[in-house]
Amino acid sequence: MKIRHAETVDAVVAGFTGTARHPKALVVRLPDGQAVLSQRLTAALASRIGPHLVPQSGPASTTSGDSYIPVDGDVVVEVVVGTTRSGVVAVLRLR
């Protein structure tokens, strides 16, 4: 039997990929300070989060090299952080 471990935490949105109106994925800053790219957002979640994103000028990149558009403000989302080898981060909801 396989048991996958995951932790639910609140994370601040540092940026996004795609457009502000229809973000594809979010870059979130985890409690340990690491900026990571989330899995692709569902259409419903993207439409809820998109209006809260205020893009800054200039691109940025995560610690793993993924480029994104940084945002202003304190948008907080609830994410599930997998503790498996790949370290998957999935956005659950807007806080």
N, C-alpha and C positions, 0 to 999 in steps of 0.2 A: 504494500500500500504506500502510495506517495502522498506526502503531506507538504504542501507548499506554504511557506511562511510569508506573510505580508503584514505591513504596518500601515495604518491610516493616520496621516498627519496633515496639518494645515501648512500651506506653503505660499509664499509671496510670488506673484507672477513677475518675472524679470523681463519677459519678452514673448514674442510669438513668431511663427513662420506663416507664410501666406499673406493675406491682407488683414487689416484691422477689422474690416467688416465681416470677413469670413476666415478666421484663423484656422490653420490646419492643425497646428500643435502649439503647445505652450512651453516656454522655458521657465521652470520654477526653481526658486531658491529654497532648498531643503533646510531643515533646522541646523544641520551641520555646516551650512554655508555653501555647499556645493550647488552649482547651477547645472541642471540637467534638462534634457528635452523629453517631453511627455510623449505618450503614444498619440496617434491621430485622434482628434476630437470628433465626437458624433456631431451631426448637423444641428441637432437640438441644443447641445451644450455650446457649440460655437456661436449660435445665434444669441444665446444668453450672455456669454462672456464678451463677445465682440464690441458691444456698445460701451463697455467699461475700459477698453484699451485705448490709451492715448500715446501714440508712437513718438519716440524721440528721434532726432536726426542721427544718421549714421548707423552702420551695421555693427554688430558685436558677435562674439562667439563664446560657446560654452567651453568648459575645461577639456571636453573631448573633441573640440574643433568644429562643432555644428554652428553655422551662422544663423543669426536671427535678428529681428528688429526689436531694440529695447523699448520699454514703456515707462511712462511717468505714473506716479500714483502708487497706492497700496492696495492692489487687487489681490484678494486672498482666495485660494481654492483649496478644497479638500482633495488629497491625492492618496492613492494606494501605492506604497513603495514596496516592491518585491525584493526579497532578500536572496533571490536565486543568483546564479552566476551572471546573468545578463542585467540584473538590476532594473527591471521594468518599472516605469512610473506612469500610472493611469490617473487622469483627472476624473473625479466623481461628481463634484458640484461646485458652484460658486458660493462663497461664504458671504 
